[in-house]
């Protein structure tokens, strides 16, 4: 059985730690409605796709934090599933 490369494992721990922090402090973050990147509340536009539309709901932030916790590869514009606002 192959072992996971050290850099990959380190990055997975880093992503998990960041996701846990975002989940615990969801009120400090918001989620881009275009690419689902997590950004600070004070960010005027998304640093990834330059959108200016955000989900401010802390439950959305927590959901994205939980999804990305188990993902080593980053979610980027055009790859992440979209949320339907109704």
ABEGO torsion letter per residue (X at the ends): XBBBBAAAAAAAAAAAAAAAAAAAAAAABBBBAAAGBBBBAABABBAAAGBABBBABAAAAAAAAAAAAABABBBBBGABBBBBBX
